[in-house]
Amino acid sequence: MVNRDVVFAKINSIQRCLQRIKKVTELDPDSLKDLEEFYTTITLHYRLSD
C-alpha cells in the first residue's frame, strides 16, 4: 500500500517545480531558447527542494 504522506510530499514537490517553471519562463515559449540554462535552473531548484 502506498503511504499517503509520501504521495503528498511528491505532489508538493511537483507543484513547486511547476511554479518555478512558470516563474522562470513567464509562460513565454521564446524564453525556452536557452534550454541548458532552463534545465540547470529547474534541476537545481528540484535538488534544493527535496
C-alpha positions as CSV (number, residue, x, y, z in Angstrom):
1,M,0.0,0.0,0.0
2,V,1.2,3.5,-0.8
3,N,1.9,5.8,2.1
4,R,-0.3,8.9,1.8
5,D,2.5,11.2,3.3
6,V,4.9,10.1,0.6
7,V,2.3,10.7,-2.1
8,F,1.5,14.2,-0.8
9,A,5.2,15.1,-0.5
10,K,5.8,14.1,-4.1
11,I,2.8,16.0,-5.3
12,N,4.0,19.1,-3.4
13,S,7.5,18.7,-5.0
14,I,6.0,18.5,-8.5
15,Q,3.8,21.6,-7.8
16,R,6.9,23.6,-6.6
17,C,8.7,22.6,-9.8
18,L,5.7,23.7,-11.9
19,Q,5.5,27.0,-10.1
20,R,9.2,27.5,-10.7
21,I,8.8,26.8,-14.4
22,K,6.0,29.3,-14.6
23,K,8.2,31.9,-12.7
24,V,11.3,31.3,-14.8
25,T,9.6,31.2,-18.2
26,E,6.7,33.6,-17.5
27,L,4.8,31.2,-19.8
28,D,6.7,32.6,-22.8
29,P,7.8,29.9,-25.2
30,D,10.6,32.1,-26.5
31,S,12.2,32.0,-23.1
32,L,12.9,28.3,-23.7
33,K,15.5,29.0,-26.4
34,D,18.3,28.6,-23.9
35,L,17.3,25.1,-22.8
36,E,20.6,24.4,-21.0
37,E,20.1,27.3,-18.6
38,F,16.5,26.4,-18.1
39,Y,17.4,22.8,-17.3
40,T,20.1,23.8,-14.9
41,T,17.7,26.2,-13.1
42,I,15.0,23.6,-12.8
43,T,17.2,20.8,-11.7
44,L,19.0,22.9,-9.1
45,H,15.7,24.0,-7.7
46,Y,14.4,20.4,-7.6
47,R,17.5,19.2,-5.8
48,L,17.3,22.0,-3.3
49,S,13.6,21.4,-2.6
50,D,13.9,17.7,-1.7
